[in-house]
Amino acid sequence: MPLLSIVSPVYRAEKIIPELVRRISEGATKLINDFEIVLVEDGSPDNSWKAIEDVCARDTRIKGIKLSRNFGQHYAITAGLSFSKGDYVIVMDCDLQDNPEYIETLYQKALEGYDIVLTRKEKREHSLFKNAMASLFFVIFNYLSDNKSVDANKYSGSYSLMSRKAVDAFLSIKEFHRHYLMVVQMLGFKKTYIDIKHDARFEGKTSYTFSKLVKHAVNGITSQSDKLLRISVSIGFIMFLLSVLWAAFIIIKYFTTGLLSGYASVMVSILLGTGMILISIGITGIYIGKIFEQAKGRPLFIVDKSINL
């Protein structure tokens, strides 16, 4: 029988971990006895690592990885995938909004010959504001993305399964700025979807603040496409043409009716042009910053401690 790995990034989940492990174990045991649970503590400020130590002490099939600091969800997932040994690997969040009962469905789909099995939520159990921001992000992302193999929508989540072939391909990609789901879809391979119910969070509140969501959105868009740069060039060209037409209009007015006072229009033109220049420079700066981060070649994550590995 193939080995099954379940990877879960952990952050602010000390009260969730015992229930998470219990429900994952129940779901996996229905299918196979040869499984492992890889819990990656991502610099959590609470006692999540102590909770991981406790569950690891009771069952050697549970592996604990403590990162040296908070690297972020997608880097913690990458760490878990790096240490996973399974022929099939399932990734799921730790807050139990991803119900472990779907482990069986994901696994059975993989046995049909799919290397990647993704999930679509029937309804996202988030606040109205967060759902609205997610919808706005995916509308913008799908417009800006040049990679048509990436099916980005607010109902897709990180709850997914990959074969070992897909995991190895994922780990071969060394992009510093990464979004787990987008990288997975970019891999290609034979993939499919299953529809799932999105449950309410088991305990506590999400750690994603508005500023973190905005940063996450900017990273997701700029790491997948350079279309923003091309749009800024197009806007600059349009502004140049408008400036030429405006100059021609002023010259004609000068020789026909005399040059009229136009302080307001001149100021508006200056402010508009300056604003567009600063926006273009800012967009360029974002991409240059990403090149700088990538060129430094720093590791995607650093492990502080591990258990049962």
N, C-alpha and C positions, 0 to 999 in steps of 0.2 A: 504493500500500500504506500502511496506517496505521502511525504511529510507535508503538513499544512502549517503555515506560520500566520499568526495574527499580530499585526503591528499597530500600536496605538501611541500617539504622542500624548504626554501627560503634562497638564499645567493647571494649577489650582484645583486639584481633584482628590485631596486626601480622603474625603468622605465618600467618594464615588468608587475608588479603586477596588475595595472588597466586592462590591456588587458587580462591578464591571467584569472582574475576573470570574466570578461565579457564573454569570450569564454567558460569557464567552465560552467557558469550559462546558457548560450544558449544551450550547449550540454546536460546539466542535465534536463533543463526545458522541452525539447522534450519528456522526459521519465516520469518525476515525479516532483511534486512540493515540496515534502518533502525531501529535501536534505540539506547537510551542506558542506561547504568548510573549511578545516582546514589548515591554513597556519602556518608553523613552521619556525620562523626566527632563523637561526643557527649562531648567533653571527656575522652577516654581518657588514662589516666596513662602508657601505654606509647608506642611509636613508630608507632602506627597511622596518624597523619597523614603521616609520612614514607613509609610503604608506599603510601598513597593517592596521594601526589605522584608516586611512581615509576610506578604503573600509569597514571595520567593522562597522564604524559609520553609513554607509548608508544602511547596510543590516545585521540583526542579525543572518542570516543563515551562515554568514562568521565568523569563529572563528580564533582568533589570539593567537599564543603562542610564546613567546620570551624566548629563552634559555639564560642562564647566560653567556655563552661564545660559541665559535665555537667548537662543539663536533664532527662534521662530518656528511656527508649526511645520512649515514645508521642509525646513532643515532637519527638524526632529524626525519627520517621516523618512527622510533620506538616511539618517543615522540608523533607524530601525530596519530599513531595507538592507543596509550594508551588513548588518549582523544577522539577518534572518537566514535560515538554512532550508526553508521549505521549497518543495517542488511547485507549490502554489502559495502565494502570499496575499493575505487580505489586509487592507488598511482601513482603519475606522477611528473616528474621534473617541475621546474618553468620556464625554459627557452623557453617553447613552441616548442621545438623540438618534444615533444610528443603532437600530435594534439588532442585537446579536442573533436574533432568530432568523435573519436573512443569510447567515453564514451558509446554511445548507443550500439555499437557492443559488447563491453565488458559486458555490463549489460544483453543484450539479451542472450549471451552465458551462463552467470551465471544462468539465468532462465531455461536453458535447463538441469540444475542439476549439474553443475560444481562448486566446491568449490574454485578452483583457475583457473584464466584465465590469461595466460601470453601473451606477445607480441613478435613478431619477426620482425625486421626491414628488408625491402627489400634491403636497402642500407643505410649505416651509413654516415651521413653528417658531417664527421670530416676530419681533415687533413690526408694526406697520411701517415705521420709519426705516428699519433695516431692510425690509423687503423692498421698499421703494428705492433705496440706494442700490440694492443688488440689481434690480431691474434696470436702473439707469446705467450702472457699470457695464452690464452685458450688452445693452444697446450700443453704447459707445465702443466697447471692445470689438464687437462683431463688425462694426463699421470700419474700425481702424486696422483690424487684423487682416493680414495677407494670407494667412495659413488656413485654408478652407477645410483642412482635416480636423481642426479644433472646433468642436461643437460646444460653444460656450453659452450656457443659459443658467438662470438662477435656480433651476430645479436639480441641477447636477451637483454632486458632492464628492468629497474625498473617499467615501465608503466605496471600496472597489476591490477587485481581485486581479492579480497578474500572475501569469506563469513564470517559471524561473527564467525562461528566455527573455521575457519582457522586462523582468526585474534587472537582469544583467545589462540589458540595453539602456534602461533608465539610469543605472549607476555609471554607465560609460559617459554620460553627458555631464560635463563639468561646469555648466553655466552657474555663475555665482548668484545671480538674481533669478530665482526660480519660483514657479507656481506648480505644485505637484500635479494637479489635474490637467493643466495645459501641456506639461511635458509628457505625461502619459498618453494623451491623445495624439500628440505629435509623433509618437513612436511608430505609428502604423500598426501592423499586425492585425489579426482577425479579432474584431471586438463586437460586443453587443451590450444592450442595456436591460436592466430589470427595474420595474417600478416598485417603490417601497413607500411605507408610511414614515413620516418624519415625526418622531416623538418629542414631547417637551423635555427640557433639560432636567436631569435627575435631581440635581442640587446646585445651588449657587447661581451666579450670573456669568454671562460670557465675558471674556477678557478683551474682546475686540471693541475698543473705543472708536469714536467717529474719526479721530486723527489717524488711528491705526488702519481703519478701513480705507481712508483716502490714500495713505501711503501704499497700502496693499494694492489698491486699484492702479495707481500710477506705475508701480513696479510691474504689475501684470501686463499693462498695455505696452509700456516701453521696452519690456524684455522680449516681447513677442513680435513687434512690428516697428519699422522705421517710417510708417506712413505719416506720422506727425511731422517729421522733418520735411517730407515732400509737400504736405499741406501748407507748411509755413513758407516754403519756396513759392508755391502757387499764389498764396495771399500776397507775398511780396511783389510778384510779377503783376498781379491785378492792381495793387496800389501804385506801381510804377506807371502803368497805362493810364490810370485815373489822373495821376499827377501831370502826365504829358497833355492829356485832354484839358485839364484845368489851366495849364500854362498857355495852351493855344487859345483858350477862351479869354484869358486875361489880355493877351496880345491883341486879339481882335477888338475887344472892348476899348483898349487903349487908343487904337487908331480910328475907331468909329465914334465913340461917345465920350472918350476920356476915361482915365482910370478912376474908378469909384472907390470910396473908402470901404474897406472890408475887414476890419480888425477882428470881428467875431469869427468869420469864416477862416481867416488865416490861423487864428488860435486853435480852432477846431481841427484844422488840417494838421497843424504841428503836433497837437496832443494825440490825434489818431495815429499819425505816422510814428511818433515816438513810442506809443503803446505797442504797436505792432512789432517794432524793432525789438523792444524789450521782451515781448512774448517769444519771438523767434530765437533770441539769444538764450532765453531761459530754457526753451525746448532743447536747443543744441547742448546747453550745459548739462541737462539731465542725461543725455546720451553719452557725453564725454565723461561724466561722473561714473557711469556704468562701465565704460571702457577702463577707467582708472581702477575701479574695484576688481574687475576681472583680471587686469594685468598684474595686480599684486599677487595673485595666485594663492591667497590664503585658504586654509581648509574650510569646507562648508560647515563643519562642526568639530568640536573638541570634546572627547570623552574624559570625564573625571573619574567615575567609578563604574563597575559592572558587577553583576551577580549572575551566577549559573551559566556563564558563557564559557 
